[in-house]
Amino acid sequence: MSGKCGPYVYYMHKGRQCWRRDVPHRDPRTFAQLRTRAVFRAASKTWSQGDPLTKEQRDAWYADGAKTRSRPRMGQSGTLTGQQRFVGRNSTKERRHLGLLLDPRQRKSQQPQPKRPQPLTVAVPLHRPVKRGYHRKVKRRFLTAQLA
């Protein structure tokens, strides 16, 4: 059993049934969160408007969704609809920089890959790990020596 029932949330953890009180979610409205919501909104509107998708593309999405099973929740799972598959594929992190995928048969290798800058590599000398709390003790000793 998983899900919300009254003021409690039930879930499975390491094969055992657990529960906790439901806590209202924070909505910090971070940049990443707003971007994710905008991508989801754009994918959903694209499916609903119907202009960019042809009948053949919609049929292909329905067929692709019928081959994909949803994640089991509350003991239930099933195949996805075409809209669920379209919005899900176009909302994932890997799709953010590539634009909308209108045809499910199109592979990632056929799409233009974005040019990402190479990460800077800096030669950093290896340090010995510092014992926990040691740095604070040295700092405190240094401050008390200055006061004396």
TORPA-4810 file (N, C-alpha, C, O; in nm, 3 decimals):
<nodes>
NODE_1_0.085_-0.117_0.000_0.000_0.000_0.000_0.090_0.124_0.000_0.182_0.133_0.081_M
NODE_2_0.065_0.217_-0.089_0.137_0.343_-0.089_0.040_0.452_-0.130_-0.053_0.428_-0.206_S
NODE_3_0.064_0.569_-0.080_-0.023_0.681_-0.112_-0.066_0.753_0.013_-0.018_0.725_0.123_G
NODE_4_-0.158_0.847_-0.004_-0.203_0.932_0.105_-0.340_0.886_0.153_-0.428_0.858_0.073_K
NODE_5_-0.355_0.879_0.283_-0.483_0.842_0.341_-0.502_0.928_0.466_-0.435_0.906_0.568_C
NODE_6_-0.591_1.025_0.458_-0.612_1.116_0.571_-0.486_1.198_0.594_-0.428_1.250_0.499_G
NODE_7_-0.444_1.212_0.720_-0.325_1.293_0.748_-0.194_1.215_0.736_-0.089_1.267_0.772_P
NODE_8_-0.198_1.092_0.685_-0.078_1.007_0.679_-0.044_0.970_0.536_-0.131_0.963_0.449_Y
NODE_9_0.087_0.946_0.513_0.137_0.899_0.384_0.197_0.762_0.407_0.282_0.745_0.495_V
NODE_10_0.156_0.663_0.328_0.206_0.527_0.339_0.300_0.499_0.224_0.275_0.540_0.111_Y
NODE_11_0.411_0.427_0.254_0.510_0.396_0.151_0.587_0.272_0.192_0.583_0.230_0.308_Y
NODE_12_0.658_0.214_0.095_0.742_0.097_0.121_0.886_0.143_0.129_0.931_0.223_0.047_M
NODE_13_0.960_0.092_0.230_1.101_0.124_0.246_1.174_-0.004_0.285_1.147_-0.062_0.390_H
NODE_14_1.267_-0.047_0.199_1.344_-0.169_0.220_1.253_-0.289_0.246_1.280_-0.372_0.332_K
NODE_15_1.145_-0.295_0.169_1.054_-0.409_0.177_0.958_-0.405_0.295_0.885_-0.501_0.318_G
NODE_16_0.956_-0.296_0.370_0.868_-0.285_0.485_0.770_-0.171_0.466_0.802_-0.069_0.405_R
NODE_17_0.650_-0.189_0.519_0.548_-0.085_0.512_0.580_0.023_0.615_0.599_-0.007_0.733_Q
NODE_18_0.584_0.149_0.571_0.612_0.261_0.661_0.504_0.367_0.643_0.433_0.368_0.542_C
NODE_19_0.492_0.454_0.741_0.399_0.564_0.730_0.455_0.683_0.806_0.536_0.668_0.898_W
NODE_20_0.409_0.803_0.767_0.449_0.926_0.834_0.336_1.026_0.816_0.249_1.009_0.731_R
NODE_21_0.339_1.130_0.896_0.238_1.237_0.881_0.265_1.314_0.753_0.380_1.335_0.715_R
NODE_22_0.160_1.355_0.688_0.173_1.432_0.565_0.213_1.575_0.599_0.153_1.638_0.685_D
NODE_23_0.315_1.624_0.531_0.364_1.760_0.553_0.337_1.839_0.426_0.367_1.791_0.316_V
NODE_24_0.282_1.959_0.437_0.261_2.039_0.316_0.393_2.066_0.244_0.494_2.097_0.308_P
NODE_25_0.392_2.054_0.113_0.513_2.071_0.035_0.550_2.219_0.023_0.463_2.306_0.013_H
NODE_26_0.680_2.245_0.026_0.729_2.379_-0.002_0.735_2.397_-0.152_0.758_2.302_-0.226_R
NODE_27_0.714_2.517_-0.196_0.728_2.549_-0.337_0.827_2.663_-0.350_0.788_2.780_-0.356_D
NODE_28_0.959_2.630_-0.353_1.058_2.737_-0.352_1.066_2.815_-0.482_1.128_2.922_-0.485_P
NODE_29_1.007_2.766_-0.589_1.008_2.831_-0.719_1.150_2.863_-0.766_1.182_2.977_-0.800_R
NODE_30_1.234_2.761_-0.766_1.370_2.778_-0.814_1.371_2.787_-0.966_1.271_2.756_-1.031_T
NODE_31_1.483_2.829_-1.021_1.495_2.841_-1.167_1.476_2.706_-1.234_1.405_2.695_-1.334_F
NODE_32_1.539_2.600_-1.179_1.528_2.467_-1.239_1.384_2.417_-1.234_1.336_2.355_-1.329_A
NODE_33_1.315_2.443_-1.124_1.176_2.399_-1.110_1.085_2.472_-1.209_1.000_2.410_-1.273_Q
NODE_34_1.104_2.602_-1.222_1.023_2.678_-1.317_1.050_2.636_-1.461_0.959_2.630_-1.542_L
NODE_35_1.177_2.606_-1.492_1.212_2.561_-1.627_1.148_2.426_-1.657_1.097_2.404_-1.767_R
NODE_36_1.150_2.335_-1.559_1.089_2.203_-1.577_0.940_2.216_-1.601_0.884_2.148_-1.688_T
NODE_37_0.876_2.301_-1.525_0.732_2.321_-1.543_0.700_2.383_-1.678_0.600_2.349_-1.740_R
NODE_38_0.785_2.474_-1.725_0.763_2.537_-1.855_0.778_2.435_-1.968_0.702_2.438_-2.065_A
NODE_39_0.875_2.345_-1.956_0.895_2.240_-2.057_0.774_2.147_-2.060_0.726_2.110_-2.167_V
NODE_40_0.726_2.108_-1.943_0.608_2.021_-1.934_0.486_2.091_-1.994_0.409_2.029_-2.068_F
NODE_41_0.468_2.220_-1.963_0.356_2.296_-2.014_0.362_2.306_-2.167_0.260_2.292_-2.235_R
NODE_42_0.481_2.329_-2.221_0.496_2.342_-2.367_0.464_2.210_-2.437_0.399_2.209_-2.541_A
NODE_43_0.510_2.099_-2.380_0.483_1.968_-2.440_0.334_1.937_-2.435_0.278_1.885_-2.532_A
NODE_44_0.270_1.969_-2.324_0.127_1.943_-2.311_0.045_2.029_-2.408_-0.050_1.979_-2.469_S
NODE_45_0.082_2.156_-2.423_0.010_2.244_-2.516_0.030_2.199_-2.661_-0.062_2.207_-2.742_K
NODE_46_0.149_2.152_-2.692_0.176_2.106_-2.829_0.085_1.989_-2.864_0.032_1.984_-2.975_T
NODE_47_0.066_1.897_-2.772_-0.023_1.783_-2.798_-0.167_1.830_-2.810_-0.240_1.785_-2.899_W
NODE_48_-0.210_1.921_-2.723_-0.349_1.964_-2.721_-0.386_2.048_-2.843_-0.497_2.036_-2.894_S
NODE_49_-0.296_2.133_-2.889_-0.328_2.220_-3.002_-0.339_2.141_-3.131_-0.423_2.173_-3.216_Q
NODE_50_-0.257_2.040_-3.147_-0.268_1.953_-3.263_-0.208_2.007_-3.392_-0.201_1.933_-3.490_G
NODE_51_-0.165_2.132_-3.396_-0.112_2.187_-3.522_0.018_2.122_-3.566_0.027_2.076_-3.680_D
NODE_52_0.121_2.114_-3.479_0.248_2.061_-3.529_0.247_1.910_-3.552_0.332_1.859_-3.625_P
NODE_53_0.154_1.837_-3.491_0.153_1.691_-3.505_0.056_1.648_-3.615_-0.059_1.691_-3.619_L
NODE_54_0.104_1.562_-3.703_0.018_1.508_-3.807_-0.054_1.384_-3.753_-0.024_1.336_-3.644_T
NODE_55_-0.149_1.335_-3.829_-0.224_1.215_-3.789_-0.131_1.095_-3.776_-0.146_1.014_-3.684_K
NODE_56_-0.035_1.082_-3.868_0.058_0.969_-3.864_0.147_0.976_-3.739_0.175_0.874_-3.676_E
NODE_57_0.190_1.098_-3.704_0.273_1.112_-3.585_0.195_1.079_-3.458_0.248_1.015_-3.367_Q
NODE_58_0.069_1.123_-3.452_-0.014_1.089_-3.335_-0.034_0.938_-3.325_-0.027_0.881_-3.216_R
NODE_59_-0.059_0.873_-3.438_-0.076_0.727_-3.437_0.052_0.659_-3.390_0.047_0.559_-3.318_D
NODE_60_0.167_0.712_-3.432_0.294_0.655_-3.388_0.312_0.671_-3.237_0.363_0.581_-3.171_A
NODE_61_0.270_0.785_-3.182_0.279_0.806_-3.037_0.186_0.711_-2.963_0.222_0.658_-2.857_W
NODE_62_0.064_0.688_-3.017_-0.027_0.593_-2.954_0.032_0.452_-2.953_0.022_0.380_-2.854_Y
NODE_63_0.095_0.413_-3.064_0.157_0.281_-3.073_0.276_0.269_-2.978_0.296_0.165_-2.915_A
NODE_64_0.354_0.376_-2.967_0.469_0.375_-2.877_0.424_0.369_-2.731_0.486_0.302_-2.649_D
NODE_65_0.316_0.441_-2.699_0.263_0.437_-2.563_0.207_0.301_-2.526_0.216_0.259_-2.411_G
NODE_66_0.149_0.232_-2.624_0.092_0.099_-2.597_0.201_-0.003_-2.565_0.173_-0.105_-2.503_A
NODE_67_0.326_0.023_-2.607_0.437_-0.068_-2.578_0.504_-0.036_-2.445_0.590_-0.112_-2.400_K
NODE_68_0.466_0.076_-2.381_0.532_0.121_-2.259_0.437_0.105_-2.141_0.323_0.149_-2.145_T
NODE_69_0.487_0.040_-2.035_0.405_0.025_-1.914_0.437_0.135_-1.814_0.551_0.180_-1.802_R
NODE_70_0.334_0.178_-1.744_0.355_0.280_-1.641_0.417_0.216_-1.518_0.418_0.094_-1.502_S
NODE_71_0.469_0.300_-1.433_0.531_0.252_-1.309_0.422_0.206_-1.213_0.322_0.276_-1.197_R
NODE_72_0.437_0.090_-1.150_0.332_0.042_-1.060_0.316_0.132_-0.938_0.412_0.159_-0.867_P
NODE_73_0.195_0.178_-0.914_0.162_0.258_-0.797_0.032_0.204_-0.739_-0.065_0.181_-0.812_R
NODE_74_0.030_0.183_-0.608_-0.088_0.131_-0.539_-0.133_-0.001_-0.601_-0.253_-0.030_-0.608_M
NODE_75_-0.037_-0.081_-0.647_-0.068_-0.211_-0.704_-0.127_-0.207_-0.843_-0.176_-0.309_-0.892_G
NODE_76_-0.123_-0.092_-0.909_-0.181_-0.080_-1.042_-0.076_-0.029_-1.139_0.007_0.055_-1.104_Q
NODE_77_-0.080_-0.079_-1.261_0.001_-0.027_-1.370_-0.067_-0.065_-1.500_-0.152_-0.154_-1.503_S
NODE_78_-0.029_0.001_-1.606_-0.088_-0.029_-1.736_-0.009_0.040_-1.844_0.095_0.100_-1.819_G
NODE_79_-0.060_0.029_-1.965_0.009_0.093_-2.077_-0.024_0.242_-2.079_-0.125_0.285_-2.023_T
NODE_80_0.063_0.318_-2.142_0.045_0.463_-2.150_-0.038_0.500_-2.272_-0.043_0.425_-2.370_L
NODE_81_-0.102_0.614_-2.266_-0.170_0.667_-2.384_-0.067_0.741_-2.468_0.047_0.761_-2.424_T
NODE_82_-0.104_0.779_-2.587_-0.013_0.853_-2.673_0.025_0.988_-2.614_0.140_1.030_-2.624_G
NODE_83_-0.072_1.055_-2.551_-0.044_1.185_-2.491_0.053_1.172_-2.374_0.145_1.252_-2.361_Q
NODE_84_0.033_1.071_-2.289_0.123_1.050_-2.176_0.266_1.023_-2.224_0.362_1.076_-2.167_Q
NODE_85_0.278_0.941_-2.327_0.411_0.908_-2.379_0.478_1.031_-2.443_0.597_1.054_-2.422_R
NODE_86_0.400_1.109_-2.519_0.453_1.229_-2.584_0.502_1.330_-2.480_0.614_1.380_-2.490_F
NODE_87_0.419_1.360_-2.381_0.455_1.458_-2.280_0.571_1.407_-2.195_0.661_1.483_-2.161_V
NODE_88_0.570_1.279_-2.162_0.679_1.221_-2.083_0.813_1.226_-2.154_0.913_1.266_-2.095_G
NODE_89_0.815_1.185_-2.280_0.941_1.186_-2.356_0.993_1.327_-2.378_1.114_1.348_-2.378_R
NODE_90_0.903_1.422_-2.398_0.945_1.559_-2.426_0.970_1.640_-2.299_1.016_1.754_-2.308_N
NODE_91_0.941_1.585_-2.184_0.963_1.656_-2.058_1.087_1.609_-1.984_1.124_1.669_-1.883_S
NODE_92_1.152_1.507_-2.031_1.269_1.456_-1.960_1.386_1.552_-1.972_1.389_1.637_-2.061_T
NODE_93_1.480_1.537_-1.884_1.595_1.628_-1.879_1.674_1.626_-2.009_1.726_1.729_-2.051_K
NODE_94_1.685_1.509_-2.072_1.766_1.501_-2.193_1.702_1.575_-2.310_1.771_1.603_-2.408_E
NODE_95_1.573_1.606_-2.303_1.504_1.671_-2.413_1.505_1.823_-2.400_1.468_1.892_-2.494_R
NODE_96_1.546_1.876_-2.286_1.533_2.020_-2.261_1.606_2.105_-2.363_1.554_2.208_-2.407_R
NODE_97_1.724_2.065_-2.402_1.805_2.147_-2.491_1.789_2.109_-2.638_1.851_2.171_-2.724_H
NODE_98_1.707_2.009_-2.667_1.697_1.961_-2.804_1.567_2.001_-2.873_1.553_1.977_-2.993_L
NODE_99_1.473_2.060_-2.804_1.344_2.094_-2.864_1.250_1.975_-2.857_1.284_1.871_-2.801_G
NODE_100_1.132_1.991_-2.914_1.032_1.886_-2.908_1.062_1.773_-3.006_1.107_1.796_-3.118_L
NODE_101_1.036_1.653_-2.962_1.049_1.534_-3.046_0.909_1.503_-3.099_0.822_1.460_-3.023_L
NODE_102_0.886_1.525_-3.227_0.753_1.507_-3.284_0.726_1.366_-3.329_0.609_1.326_-3.341_L
NODE_103_0.829_1.288_-3.356_0.811_1.152_-3.404_0.883_1.056_-3.308_1.004_1.069_-3.290_D
NODE_104_0.813_0.960_-3.247_0.877_0.870_-3.150_0.979_0.776_-3.214_1.065_0.722_-3.145_P
NODE_105_0.969_0.755_-3.344_1.063_0.664_-3.412_1.197_0.729_-3.437_1.294_0.662_-3.470_R
NODE_106_1.202_0.861_-3.421_1.327_0.934_-3.442_1.420_0.909_-3.324_1.380_0.924_-3.209_Q
NODE_107_1.542_0.871_-3.352_1.641_0.841_-3.248_1.715_0.968_-3.207_1.714_1.068_-3.278_R
NODE_108_1.779_0.961_-3.092_1.855_1.076_-3.043_1.971_1.108_-3.137_2.006_1.225_-3.154_K
NODE_109_2.031_1.006_-3.198_2.148_1.030_-3.282_2.111_1.106_-3.410_2.198_1.166_-3.473_S
NODE_110_1.982_1.105_-3.449_1.941_1.175_-3.570_1.916_1.323_-3.546_1.904_1.401_-3.641_Q
NODE_111_1.908_1.363_-3.419_1.881_1.502_-3.388_2.011_1.579_-3.371_2.113_1.521_-3.333_Q
NODE_112_2.009_1.708_-3.397_2.132_1.786_-3.377_2.168_1.790_-3.230_2.084_1.820_-3.145_P
NODE_113_2.292_1.761_-3.200_2.339_1.760_-3.062_2.383_1.901_-3.024_2.453_1.967_-3.100_Q
NODE_114_2.342_1.947_-2.906_2.385_2.081_-2.865_2.533_2.080_-2.830_2.586_1.982_-2.778_P
NODE_115_2.598_2.190_-2.859_2.740_2.200_-2.825_2.751_2.252_-2.683_2.712_2.365_-2.654_K
NODE_116_2.803_2.169_-2.597_2.821_2.207_-2.458_2.968_2.238_-2.436_3.055_2.169_-2.489_R
NODE_117_2.996_2.340_-2.359_3.137_2.372_-2.333_3.203_2.261_-2.253_3.142_2.201_-2.164_P
NODE_118_3.329_2.235_-2.285_3.404_2.133_-2.212_3.434_2.185_-2.072_3.470_2.302_-2.055_Q
NODE_119_3.420_2.099_-1.971_3.450_2.146_-1.836_3.598_2.177_-1.822_3.684_2.109_-1.879_P
NODE_120_3.627_2.279_-1.744_3.766_2.317_-1.721_3.829_2.216_-1.626_3.771_2.181_-1.523_L
NODE_121_3.947_2.172_-1.661_4.018_2.082_-1.571_4.134_2.158_-1.511_4.217_2.214_-1.582_T
NODE_122_4.139_2.158_-1.381_4.243_2.229_-1.309_4.321_2.129_-1.228_4.262_2.046_-1.157_V
NODE_123_4.452_2.135_-1.237_4.534_2.045_-1.158_4.532_2.092_-1.013_4.581_2.200_-0.981_A
NODE_124_4.473_2.010_-0.927_4.462_2.044_-0.786_4.549_1.948_-0.709_4.540_1.826_-0.728_V
NODE_125_4.634_1.999_-0.621_4.717_1.906_-0.543_4.629_1.822_-0.451_4.529_1.870_-0.398_P
NODE_126_4.668_1.699_-0.432_4.594_1.610_-0.344_4.622_1.647_-0.199_4.736_1.669_-0.160_L
NODE_127_4.518_1.653_-0.120_4.531_1.687_0.021_4.498_1.566_0.106_4.420_1.479_0.068_H
NODE_128_4.559_1.563_0.222_4.524_1.459_0.317_4.388_1.492_0.375_4.356_1.609_0.394_R
NODE_129_4.307_1.391_0.403_4.178_1.421_0.466_4.201_1.475_0.607_4.285_1.424_0.681_P
NODE_130_4.127_1.578_0.642_4.139_1.640_0.774_4.043_1.570_0.869_3.928_1.543_0.833_V
NODE_131_4.089_1.542_0.989_4.003_1.477_1.087_3.886_1.569_1.119_3.897_1.691_1.116_K
NODE_132_3.774_1.507_1.149_3.652_1.582_1.178_3.673_1.672_1.299_3.716_1.625_1.405_R
NODE_133_3.643_1.797_1.285_3.652_1.892_1.394_3.791_1.951_1.414_3.806_2.046_1.490_G
NODE_134_3.892_1.897_1.348_4.029_1.944_1.368_4.044_2.088_1.322_4.107_2.169_1.391_Y
NODE_135_3.988_2.122_1.207_4.000_2.256_1.152_3.939_2.359_1.247_3.995_2.467_1.267_H
NODE_136_3.824_2.325_1.306_3.761_2.419_1.398_3.846_2.439_1.523_3.854_2.551_1.574_R
NODE_137_3.909_2.332_1.573_3.992_2.343_1.693_4.111_2.435_1.667_4.146_2.518_1.751_K
NODE_138_4.174_2.419_1.550_4.289_2.503_1.515_4.245_2.647_1.504_4.314_2.737_1.552_V
NODE_139_4.130_2.670_1.439_4.080_2.805_1.422_4.049_2.869_1.558_4.082_2.985_1.582_K
NODE_140_3.984_2.791_1.647_3.950_2.841_1.779_4.077_2.873_1.859_4.084_2.975_1.928_R
NODE_141_4.179_2.786_1.849_4.303_2.808_1.918_4.371_2.935_1.865_4.430_3.011_1.942_R
NODE_142_4.362_2.956_1.733_4.422_3.073_1.672_4.352_3.201_1.722_4.418_3.301_1.753_F
NODE_143_4.220_3.198_1.731_4.146_3.315_1.776_4.173_3.345_1.922_4.188_3.462_1.959_L
NODE_144_4.180_3.243_2.007_4.206_3.267_2.149_4.349_3.317_2.170_4.375_3.394_2.262_T
NODE_145_4.441_3.274_2.085_4.581_3.321_2.097_4.588_3.469_2.060_4.668_3.543_2.117_A
NODE_146_4.504_3.514_1.965_4.504_3.655_1.927_4.445_3.742_2.037_4.488_3.856_2.056_Q
NODE_147_4.346_3.689_2.110_4.282_3.768_2.215_4.373_3.782_2.337_4.365_3.882_2.409_L
NODE_148_4.458_3.685_2.362_4.542_3.687_2.482_4.655_3.785_2.474_4.733_3.796_2.569_A
</nodes>
